Amino acid sequence: MRVAINALFWNQPATGSGQYVRRLAAHLAEEAPDLDLLLVAPRGVSVHKPPAGADVCATSVDVRSGLGKLAFEQRAFGRAAVAQGAHVLHVPYFAPPRYSAVPSVVTIHDIIPLLLPRYRGNPLVRAYTAWVAHAARQGALVLTDSHAAARDIRTHLGIPDERLRVIHLAADACYHPAPRAEDPELDSLAERLGLPERYLLYLGGFDRRKRVPELLQAYGESGLANQLPLVIAGRLPGSDTAFHPDPRSVVRTLSMEECVIFTGWVEESDKPALYRGARAFVFPSSYEGFGLPVLEALACGTPVIACRGSSLDEVAGSGGLLVQEASSGALAEAMRSLALDDALRDSLAAAGLAHARAFSWAATARATAQAYGEALDG
């Protein structure tokens, strides 16, 4: 069976869609060697380091404009795939073609633009979302990362269970525990970033649903400021807006400049050590389709504090302290507990490691290959 995969995000490994398509394709090549993989990219997008045995095809469409991106997704991708003998199409993000000559599979990581008003965008963005939502209803199968996301897709897109498959993501193999005394990667990272011996960690984006201002407020309430610094990692907003509040202004307002450390952008290769060095990973996002940073932290042996709801309950599992989103007091108490209670911290770390081992890219690839076969048969 020849499967054509939309490779628009292949060269953007810092994005969730870029990580997903790269890791999925690599493990499909290992776990489903009978599949004949074809990566289809727009003009000007060179697919770097494709999996062994995978073919690469470039279309004539340039995606530097919004109309070009739409033309690639809706027409050029499918036409090139069919011309190259594809039996099934796979779009690894929320943009399936509305019309396809062969069965199409789409992975919908989340439907945030349909659920959260602040994320709906301008009229053109809303029209695009409505178009791809309609296209998803016409596809052969919809894959999604969590049971929570599947619930939302059923409710808001009307996709029936027989056309919906939950296939969990996984942490990459580089995310693993290591004893603090035998971790030269952490020693090097601490020296470069000025990290303390012990710290709480947030790593992620700064858009409104991530609730970083609320995290800082709860940290201030926790009484940990003079005991355990808080490290905030990720590319900071260029300006302070309602959609992207700048956490530095919150820190100044709360007079916590001495106990909050901003690292800025962190390379993918540095993230495992950053997780391993943390006393706990705090991720108070109000909505995630999966929440891969939570699983990455658990795989490194670091317990997690997260908010109930969306997918984080199932991703954090037994390795997390889950709190109600609206309660800054509960978030502050969870941080105090993991900062001061060694037995609790060690217990959650061990449970989190066991939980993280239940997720693997090999299993993700096998389940996805099975979905391709179901789409073709159906």
C-alpha positions as CSV (number, residue, x, y, z in Angstrom):
1,M,0.0,0.0,0.0
2,R,1.4,3.4,-1.0
3,V,0.6,6.1,1.5
4,A,1.2,9.8,0.7
5,I,1.9,12.1,3.6
6,N,1.5,15.8,3.5
7,A,5.0,17.1,4.4
8,L,4.3,20.8,4.7
9,F,5.6,21.0,8.2
10,W,8.5,18.6,7.7
11,N,11.2,21.2,8.1
12,Q,9.6,22.9,11.1
13,P,10.6,20.5,13.9
14,A,10.0,23.2,16.6
15,T,6.2,22.9,15.8
16,G,4.0,20.2,17.1
17,S,3.0,19.2,13.6
18,G,6.6,19.1,12.5
19,Q,7.6,16.8,15.3
20,Y,4.6,14.6,14.7
21,V,5.1,14.1,11.0
22,R,8.9,13.4,11.4
23,R,8.6,11.0,14.2
24,L,5.6,9.2,12.7
25,A,7.3,8.7,9.3
26,A,10.5,7.4,10.9
27,H,8.7,4.9,13.0
28,L,6.3,3.9,10.2
29,A,9.4,3.0,8.2
30,E,10.6,0.7,11.0
31,E,7.3,-0.8,12.3
32,A,5.4,-1.1,9.0
33,P,8.0,-1.9,6.3
34,D,5.4,-3.1,3.9
35,L,4.1,0.4,3.6
36,D,5.4,2.4,0.6
37,L,5.8,6.0,2.0
38,L,5.6,9.1,-0.2
39,L,6.3,12.5,1.3
40,V,4.6,15.3,-0.7
41,A,5.9,18.8,-0.2
42,P,5.2,22.2,-1.7
43,R,7.6,24.0,-4.1
44,G,10.7,25.2,-2.3
45,V,10.3,22.9,0.7
46,S,13.2,20.4,0.6
47,V,12.4,17.4,2.8
48,H,15.6,16.9,4.9
49,K,16.6,13.4,6.0
50,P,13.5,11.4,5.0
51,P,13.2,7.9,6.4
52,A,15.1,5.2,4.5
53,G,13.0,3.9,1.6
54,A,10.6,6.8,1.6
55,D,10.1,8.7,-1.7
56,V,9.8,12.5,-1.9
57,C,7.7,14.4,-4.3
58,A,7.6,18.2,-4.8
59,T,4.6,20.0,-6.2
60,S,4.6,23.2,-8.3
61,V,2.6,25.2,-5.7
62,D,4.4,27.8,-3.5
63,V,2.9,28.1,0.0
64,R,4.4,31.5,1.0
65,S,0.9,33.0,0.7
66,G,-2.3,31.9,2.4
67,L,-3.9,31.1,-1.0
68,G,-0.8,29.1,-1.9
69,K,-1.1,27.1,1.3
70,L,-4.8,26.4,0.6
71,A,-4.0,25.4,-3.0
72,F,-1.4,22.9,-1.8
73,E,-3.6,21.4,0.8
74,Q,-6.8,21.2,-1.2
75,R,-5.6,20.4,-4.7
76,A,-1.8,20.0,-5.3
77,F,-1.1,17.5,-2.6
78,G,-3.8,15.1,-3.6
79,R,-3.1,15.4,-7.3
80,A,0.6,14.8,-6.9
81,A,-0.1,11.9,-4.6
82,V,-2.5,10.2,-7.0
83,A,-0.1,10.8,-9.9
84,Q,2.6,9.0,-7.9
85,G,0.3,6.0,-7.3
86,A,-0.8,6.7,-3.8
87,H,-3.7,4.5,-2.4
88,V,-4.3,6.6,0.8
89,L,-3.6,10.2,1.7
90,H,-2.6,11.3,5.2
91,V,-2.7,14.9,6.3
92,P,-0.9,15.1,9.7
93,Y,-2.7,18.3,10.8
94,F,-6.2,19.8,10.6
95,A,-6.3,20.5,6.9
96,P,-7.6,17.6,4.8
97,P,-8.6,18.1,1.2
98,R,-12.3,18.5,0.7
99,Y,-12.3,16.3,-2.4
100,S,-10.0,13.4,-3.0
101,A,-9.7,10.6,-5.6
102,V,-8.4,8.2,-2.9
103,P,-9.3,7.7,0.8
104,S,-8.0,10.4,3.1
105,V,-6.9,10.2,6.7
106,V,-6.5,13.3,8.8
107,T,-4.9,13.7,12.2
108,I,-6.7,16.4,14.2
109,H,-4.5,17.2,17.3
110,D,-7.1,19.6,18.7
111,I,-10.0,21.8,17.6
112,I,-9.0,24.9,19.6
113,P,-10.3,27.3,17.0
114,L,-13.8,25.8,17.4
115,L,-13.7,25.7,21.2
116,L,-12.0,28.8,22.4
117,P,-13.3,32.2,21.1
118,R,-10.0,34.0,21.4
119,Y,-8.4,31.5,19.0
120,R,-10.9,31.8,16.2
121,G,-9.0,34.5,14.3
122,N,-10.2,36.9,11.7
123,P,-13.0,36.2,9.2
124,L,-10.6,34.6,6.7
125,V,-9.2,32.3,9.4
126,R,-12.7,31.4,10.5
127,A,-13.7,30.6,6.9
128,Y,-10.7,28.4,6.5
129,T,-11.5,26.5,9.8
130,A,-15.1,26.0,8.6
131,W,-13.8,24.6,5.2
132,V,-11.4,22.1,6.8
133,A,-13.9,21.1,9.4
134,H,-16.4,20.2,6.6
135,A,-13.6,18.4,4.7
136,A,-12.8,16.3,7.8
137,R,-16.4,15.1,7.9
138,Q,-16.0,13.7,4.4
139,G,-12.7,11.9,5.0
140,A,-12.3,8.1,5.5
141,L,-10.8,8.3,9.0
142,V,-10.0,10.9,11.6
143,L,-7.1,10.2,14.0
144,T,-6.6,12.2,17.2
145,D,-4.2,12.1,20.1
146,S,-6.4,11.7,23.2
147,H,-9.8,10.5,24.3
148,A,-10.5,14.1,25.5
149,A,-9.8,15.4,22.0
150,A,-11.9,12.6,20.5
151,R,-14.8,13.6,22.7
152,D,-14.6,17.2,21.5
153,I,-14.3,16.1,17.8
154,R,-17.4,13.9,18.2
155,T,-19.3,16.8,19.8
156,H,-18.3,19.7,17.6
157,L,-17.5,18.1,14.2
158,G,-20.1,15.3,14.4
159,I,-17.5,12.6,13.5
160,P,-19.0,9.2,14.4
161,D,-17.1,6.7,16.4
162,E,-16.7,4.3,13.5
163,R,-14.6,6.9,11.7
164,L,-12.6,8.2,14.7
165,R,-9.4,6.6,16.1
166,V,-7.5,7.6,19.3
167,I,-3.8,7.1,18.8
168,H,-1.7,8.5,21.6
169,L,1.6,10.4,20.9
170,A,4.8,9.5,22.8
171,A,7.9,11.1,24.1
172,D,11.0,10.7,22.0
173,A,13.7,8.3,23.2
174,C,16.0,11.2,24.2
175,Y,13.6,11.9,27.2
176,H,14.8,9.6,29.9
177,P,15.9,9.8,33.6
178,A,19.5,10.1,34.8
179,P,21.0,10.5,38.3
180,R,21.7,14.1,39.1
181,A,25.3,13.3,40.0
182,E,25.8,11.6,36.7
183,D,24.2,14.0,34.3
184,P,26.9,16.0,32.4
185,E,24.2,17.3,30.0
186,L,22.4,19.0,32.9
187,D,25.7,20.3,34.3
188,S,26.5,21.9,31.0
189,L,23.0,23.3,30.5
190,A,23.0,24.7,34.1
191,E,26.2,26.6,33.4
192,R,25.0,28.0,30.1
193,L,21.6,29.1,31.4
194,G,22.5,30.0,34.9
195,L,20.2,27.4,36.4
196,P,20.2,26.8,40.2
197,E,20.6,23.4,41.8
198,R,16.9,23.0,42.4
199,Y,14.0,24.7,40.6
200,L,10.4,24.4,39.5
201,L,10.0,24.5,35.7
202,Y,7.5,25.8,33.1
203,L,8.3,25.1,29.5
204,G,6.0,26.1,26.7
205,G,4.2,28.9,24.9
206,F,2.8,32.1,26.3
207,D,-0.6,32.4,24.6
208,R,-3.5,33.0,27.0
209,R,-4.6,29.4,27.4
210,K,-1.2,28.5,28.9
211,R,-2.1,30.5,32.0
212,V,1.5,31.6,32.7
213,P,0.3,34.8,34.6
214,E,-1.8,32.5,36.8
215,L,1.2,30.3,37.4
216,L,3.3,33.3,38.5
217,Q,0.5,34.5,40.8
218,A,0.2,31.0,42.4
219,Y,4.0,30.8,42.8
220,G,3.9,34.1,44.6
221,E,1.2,32.7,46.9
222,S,3.1,29.5,47.5
223,G,5.8,31.1,49.8
224,L,8.5,29.3,47.8
225,A,10.1,32.4,46.4
226,N,13.0,32.3,48.8
227,Q,13.4,28.5,48.7
228,L,12.9,27.2,45.2
229,P,13.3,29.4,42.1
230,L,10.9,29.1,39.2
231,V,12.4,28.7,35.7
232,I,10.3,29.9,32.8
233,A,11.5,28.5,29.5
234,G,10.4,29.3,26.0
235,R,10.5,32.2,23.4
236,L,9.0,35.2,25.2
237,P,6.4,37.4,23.6
238,G,7.6,40.4,21.6
239,S,5.1,42.6,23.2
240,D,2.6,42.5,26.1
241,T,-0.9,41.8,24.7
242,A,-4.1,40.3,26.0
243,F,-3.5,37.2,23.8
244,H,0.2,36.9,24.6
245,P,0.7,38.4,28.1
246,D,4.3,39.0,28.8
247,P,5.2,37.2,32.0
248,R,8.1,39.6,32.7
249,S,5.6,42.4,33.5
250,V,3.8,40.1,35.9
251,V,7.1,39.3,37.6
252,R,7.8,43.0,38.0
253,T,4.4,43.7,39.4
254,L,4.8,40.9,42.0
255,S,8.4,42.0,42.8
256,M,9.7,38.5,42.1
257,E,12.6,39.4,39.8
258,E,15.1,37.7,42.1
259,C,13.4,34.3,42.1
260,V,12.1,33.8,38.5
261,I,14.5,32.9,35.8
262,F,13.7,33.4,32.1
263,T,15.8,31.2,29.8
264,G,14.3,32.3,26.5
265,W,14.2,29.8,23.6
266,V,15.5,26.3,24.5
267,E,16.8,24.0,21.8
268,E,15.2,20.6,21.5
269,S,18.5,18.9,22.4
270,D,18.5,20.8,25.7
271,K,15.0,20.0,26.8
272,P,15.6,16.5,28.4
273,A,18.3,17.8,30.7
274,L,16.1,20.9,31.6
275,Y,13.2,18.5,32.6
276,R,15.5,16.2,34.6
277,G,16.9,19.1,36.7
278,A,13.5,20.3,37.8
279,R,11.9,19.5,41.1
280,A,8.5,19.5,39.3
281,F,7.2,20.5,35.9
282,V,4.2,22.9,36.3
283,F,1.9,23.1,33.2
284,P,-1.3,24.9,34.1
285,S,-2.7,25.0,30.5
286,S,-6.5,25.3,30.4
287,Y,-6.8,23.2,27.2
288,E,-4.5,20.7,25.3
289,G,-5.2,18.2,22.6
290,F,-2.5,16.0,24.1
291,G,0.1,18.0,26.1
292,L,3.4,16.4,25.0
293,P,5.6,18.4,27.4
294,V,3.8,16.7,30.3
295,L,4.7,13.3,28.9
296,E,8.3,14.4,28.2
297,A,8.7,15.5,31.8
298,L,7.3,12.2,33.2
299,A,9.7,10.2,30.9
300,C,12.6,12.2,32.4
301,G,11.5,11.2,35.9
302,T,10.0,14.6,36.8
303,P,6.6,14.8,38.4
304,V,4.0,17.1,36.9
305,I,1.5,19.6,38.2
306,A,-1.3,20.2,35.7
307,C,-4.9,21.4,35.4
308,R,-7.9,19.0,35.2
309,G,-9.8,18.9,32.0
310,S,-8.9,18.4,28.4
311,S,-6.3,15.7,27.8
312,L,-4.0,16.4,30.7
313,D,-5.8,14.0,33.0
314,E,-5.0,11.0,30.8
315,V,-1.5,12.2,29.8
316,A,-0.3,13.0,33.3
317,G,-1.9,9.9,34.8
318,S,-0.5,8.7,38.0
319,G,2.6,10.9,37.7
320,G,0.7,14.2,38.1
321,L,-0.9,16.3,40.7
322,L,-4.1,17.6,39.0
323,V,-5.7,20.8,40.2
324,Q,-8.8,22.7,39.3
325,E,-8.1,25.4,36.7
326,A,-9.7,28.3,38.5
327,S,-8.0,27.6,41.9
328,S,-4.7,29.5,42.3
329,G,-4.7,28.3,45.9
330,A,-4.7,24.6,44.8
331,L,-1.9,25.3,42.3
332,A,0.1,27.0,45.0
333,E,-0.5,24.1,47.4
334,A,0.6,21.5,44.7
335,M,3.9,23.4,44.2
336,R,4.5,23.5,48.0
337,S,3.8,19.8,48.3
338,L,6.3,18.7,45.6
339,A,8.8,21.3,46.8
340,L,8.8,20.2,50.4
341,D,7.7,16.5,50.5
342,D,10.5,14.3,49.3
343,A,8.5,11.1,49.7
344,L,5.6,12.5,47.6
345,R,7.9,13.7,44.9
346,D,9.7,10.4,44.7
347,S,6.5,8.4,44.6
348,L,5.0,10.5,41.8
349,A,8.3,10.4,39.9
350,A,8.3,6.6,39.9
351,A,4.6,6.4,39.0
352,G,5.2,8.9,36.2
353,L,8.0,6.9,34.7
354,A,5.9,3.8,34.7
355,H,3.0,5.7,33.1
356,A,5.2,7.2,30.4
357,R,6.5,3.8,29.4
358,A,3.0,2.9,28.3
359,F,3.3,5.4,25.4
360,S,5.7,4.6,22.5
361,W,6.2,5.9,18.9
362,A,6.4,2.2,17.8
363,A,2.8,1.6,19.1
364,T,1.7,5.0,17.5
365,A,3.1,3.9,14.1
366,R,1.6,0.4,14.2
367,A,-1.8,1.8,15.1
368,T,-1.5,4.5,12.3
369,A,-0.6,1.8,9.8
370,Q,-3.6,-0.2,10.8
371,A,-5.8,2.9,10.3
372,Y,-4.4,3.3,6.7
373,G,-5.5,-0.2,6.0
374,E,-9.0,0.4,7.4
375,A,-9.3,3.6,5.3
376,L,-8.4,1.7,2.2
377,D,-10.7,-1.2,2.9
378,G,-13.5,1.1,3.8
